[in-house]
Amino acid sequence: MNADALSALDQVVAIARERAGGRVPVVGVAGPQGSGKTTLVAAYAAAHRGAAHFSIDDVYLPASYRRLLAQSVHPLFATRGPPGTHNLLQLNETLDELLEAAVGAQSFLPAFDKVTDNPVHATRRPVFRGKPSVILLDGWCLGAAPQTPEQLAIPVNDLEAKEDADSVWRREINENLAGAYQHTFTRLDAVLYLRAPSFEIVQDWRCEQEEGLLGRALNDADRQRVSRFIAHFERITRHMMAGGRRADIEVQLDARRNVTEVRHIAA
């Protein structure tokens, strides 16, 4: 992630500080899968002492709980990622703990093992020590706005057309997004949005992530699996790219994740 993105994040942090007053500011970094959110946040934290950071990916519900959702609500909820598959209680409790932390405090941060598809055991969770100067939260759907019934009625891909023909899954996602997720998003003092050049590039970025997780090149079966996985995120990702989201600064990326433009969004 280059200096332009770090500079943009620094500007968003400044906006958040002003809005937070004397409180520790909370900053959201949003963008599609593979756009470099976590890399950017980690780089910023490494350069700024006292910056605490975690991801919405760290608070996914356990696989067993999502299987219950798949049985009781819709089979597609077995796959982690969309609104409704996160432990927002844990996310908000983590924010509370960090906001209330004093000098010398130890705050346990959430963590999720994407290989085992389950939360990391409490004994192996990362610890933030002290009072944070800023709290950074990254997540693919942070700041996303809910859609209208008319928008939900039209499938955006084969996954929705064939496996959610009655739109039960996407309507439940939208209800989650319109409710508890919006409440959580209000805790963000400011938001930086990383915008991909197109939705199609997101699959390439996700394949790069998978290769890193697996430690090997992907085969055709792997790529088909990734394509299906990405389809779960397509609706909201496209909606956010089209403006259906909150942001204070938008960073336009090219296919190599280089910054091509930084736009300040009018309030």
C-alpha positions in Angstrom: 0.0 0.0 0.0 1.6 3.3 -1.1 2.1 6.6 0.6 -1.0 8.2 -1.0 -3.3 5.7 0.8 -1.5 6.2 4.1 -1.9 10.0 3.7 -5.6 9.6 3.0 -6.0 7.4 6.1 -4.1 10.1 8.1 -6.6 12.7 6.9 -9.6 10.5 7.9 -8.0 10.0 11.3 -7.8 13.8 11.7 -11.5 14.1 10.7 -12.3 11.4 13.3 -10.3 13.2 16.0 -12.2 16.4 15.5 -15.6 14.7 15.6 -14.6 12.6 18.7 -13.6 15.6 20.8 -11.7 14.3 23.8 -12.7 10.7 23.3 -10.5 8.2 21.5 -11.5 8.3 17.8 -12.8 5.3 16.0 -12.0 5.0 12.2 -13.5 2.6 9.7 -11.6 1.4 6.6 -13.9 -0.1 4.0 -13.4 -1.7 0.6 -14.0 -4.9 -1.3 -12.1 -8.1 -0.6 -8.5 -8.0 -1.4 -8.3 -4.2 -1.7 -5.7 -3.9 0.9 -7.7 -2.7 3.9 -5.9 -4.8 6.5 -2.5 -4.1 5.0 -3.2 -0.4 5.1 -4.4 -0.4 8.7 -1.5 -2.5 9.8 1.0 -0.2 8.1 -0.6 2.9 9.7 -0.6 1.2 13.2 3.1 0.3 12.7 3.9 4.0 12.0 1.7 5.5 14.7 2.3 4.4 18.3 -0.9 3.6 20.2 -3.1 2.8 17.2 -5.2 -0.2 18.0 -6.7 -2.2 15.1 -8.8 -5.2 14.3 -11.1 -6.3 11.5 -14.7 -7.2 11.1 -13.3 -10.5 9.7 -12.1 -11.2 13.3 -15.6 -11.4 14.6 -17.2 -14.0 12.3 -19.6 -16.3 14.0 -18.3 -19.9 14.5 -19.0 -22.4 11.7 -21.4 -24.4 14.0 -23.5 -21.3 14.6 -23.7 -20.4 10.9 -24.8 -24.0 10.2 -27.7 -23.3 12.6 -28.5 -20.2 10.6 -28.3 -22.2 7.4 -30.9 -24.6 8.8 -33.3 -22.1 10.3 -33.0 -19.1 7.9 -31.4 -20.0 4.6 -28.6 -22.5 3.5 -26.4 -19.7 2.1 -25.8 -18.4 5.7 -23.4 -21.3 6.1 -20.8 -19.1 4.3 -19.2 -16.4 6.4 -19.1 -12.8 5.2 -22.5 -11.2 4.6 -24.3 -9.2 7.3 -25.8 -11.7 9.7 -22.6 -13.9 10.0 -20.7 -11.6 12.4 -20.7 -11.4 16.1 -21.6 -7.8 16.5 -21.8 -8.1 20.3 -18.2 -9.1 20.4 -17.3 -6.2 18.0 -19.0 -3.7 20.2 -17.7 -5.1 23.4 -14.1 -4.8 21.9 -14.8 -1.2 21.0 -16.1 -0.5 24.5 -13.1 -2.1 26.1 -10.6 -0.2 24.0 -12.5 3.1 24.5 -12.4 2.6 28.3 -8.8 1.4 28.5 -6.5 3.2 30.7 -2.7 3.4 30.7 -1.3 0.0 31.6 -4.5 -1.8 30.6 -4.6 -5.0 28.5 -7.4 -5.4 26.0 -7.9 -8.7 24.3 -8.7 -8.3 20.6 -10.9 -10.8 18.6 -9.3 -13.1 16.0 -10.6 -15.6 13.5 -8.9 -18.5 11.8 -10.1 -18.6 8.2 -8.4 -22.0 7.6 -10.4 -23.7 10.4 -13.4 -21.3 9.8 -13.7 -20.7 13.5 -12.7 -18.0 16.1 -9.2 -18.2 17.6 -9.2 -19.7 21.1 -9.2 -17.0 23.8 -5.7 -18.0 25.0 -4.3 -17.2 21.6 -6.0 -13.9 20.9 -3.8 -10.8 20.4 -3.6 -8.2 23.2 -3.4 -4.4 22.9 -1.6 -2.8 25.8 -2.3 0.6 27.1 -4.7 3.4 26.1 -5.1 3.7 22.3 -4.6 6.9 20.5 -7.0 5.8 17.8 -9.0 2.7 17.1 -9.0 1.4 13.5 -11.6 -1.1 12.3 -11.5 -2.5 8.8 -14.2 -4.4 7.0 -15.6 -5.0 3.5 -19.1 -3.8 4.3 -18.4 -1.0 6.8 -20.7 1.9 6.1 -22.8 0.0 3.5 -26.4 1.3 3.2 -29.3 -1.1 2.9 -31.1 -1.5 -0.4 -34.7 -0.9 -1.5 -37.2 -3.8 -2.0 -37.0 -3.0 -5.8 -33.2 -3.5 -5.8 -33.5 -6.7 -3.8 -36.0 -8.2 -6.2 -33.5 -8.5 -9.1 -30.7 -11.2 -8.7 -27.2 -9.9 -9.4 -25.7 -13.3 -10.3 -26.4 -17.0 -10.8 -26.0 -17.7 -7.0 -28.9 -15.5 -6.2 -31.0 -16.5 -9.2 -30.6 -20.3 -8.6 -30.1 -20.6 -4.8 -32.0 -17.6 -3.6 -34.8 -17.4 -6.1 -37.4 -16.3 -3.5 -34.9 -13.7 -2.2 -35.1 -14.9 1.4 -31.3 -14.8 1.9 -30.7 -11.4 0.5 -33.7 -9.9 2.3 -32.5 -11.2 5.6 -29.0 -9.8 4.9 -30.6 -6.4 4.1 -32.6 -6.5 7.3 -29.4 -7.2 9.3 -27.7 -4.4 7.4 -30.5 -1.9 8.0 -30.7 -2.8 11.7 -27.8 -3.9 14.0 -25.1 -3.1 11.4 -26.2 0.5 11.0 -26.2 0.9 14.7 -22.6 -0.4 14.9 -21.6 1.8 11.9 -22.7 4.9 13.9 -19.8 4.3 16.2 -17.4 5.1 13.5 -16.3 8.7 13.7 -15.1 8.7 10.1 -14.7 6.2 7.2 -12.2 5.7 4.5 -13.4 3.8 1.4 -11.0 1.9 -0.9 -12.8 1.7 -4.3 -11.8 -1.0 -6.8 -11.7 -0.2 -10.5 -14.4 -2.9 -11.2 -16.1 -5.8 -9.4 -14.4 -8.2 -11.7 -10.9 -7.4 -10.3 -12.1 -8.4 -6.9 -12.0 -12.1 -7.8 -8.3 -11.7 -8.8 -7.5 -10.0 -5.6 -9.3 -12.7 -3.6 -7.4 -15.4 -5.5 -4.2 -13.7 -4.4 -5.4 -13.8 -0.8 -6.3 -17.5 -1.1 -2.8 -18.3 -2.4 -1.3 -16.6 0.6 -3.6 -18.5 3.0 -2.9 -21.9 1.3 0.7 -21.3 0.5 0.4 -22.5 -3.1 -0.9 -21.6 -6.5 -4.6 -22.1 -7.1 -5.9 -24.8 -9.5 -9.1 -24.6 -11.5 -11.2 -26.1 -8.7 -9.9 -23.5 -6.3 -10.8 -20.7 -8.7 -14.3 -22.0 -9.1 -14.6 -22.2 -5.3 -13.4 -18.6 -5.0 -15.8 -17.4 -7.7 -18.7 -18.9 -5.8 -17.5 -17.4 -2.6 -17.1 -14.0 -4.1 -20.7 -14.2 -5.4 -21.9 -14.0 -1.8 -20.5 -10.5 -1.6 -21.3 -9.2 -5.1 -24.6 -7.4 -4.3 -23.3 -5.2 -1.5 -19.9 -4.7 -3.1 -21.5 -3.4 -6.3 -24.0 -1.3 -4.3 -21.1 0.3 -2.3 -19.2 1.0 -5.5 -22.2 2.7 -7.0 -22.4 5.0 -3.9 -24.6 3.0 -1.5 -22.3 3.6 1.4 -21.0 6.2 3.9 -17.5 7.6 3.4 -15.6 10.7 4.3 -12.7 10.1 1.8 -12.7 7.7 -1.1 -9.5 6.3 -2.5 -9.7 5.1 -6.1 -7.4 2.1 -6.8 -6.2 0.6 -10.1 -5.9 -3.2 -10.7 -2.5 -3.2 -8.9 -4.0 -1.3 -5.9 -2.1 1.8 -6.8 -3.9 5.0 -5.8 -5.2 6.9 -8.9 -7.3 9.5 -7.1 -8.3 10.7 -3.6 -11.8 12.2 -3.3 -13.2 14.1 -0.3 -16.9 13.3 0.0 -19.0 16.3 0.9 -21.1 15.9 4.1 
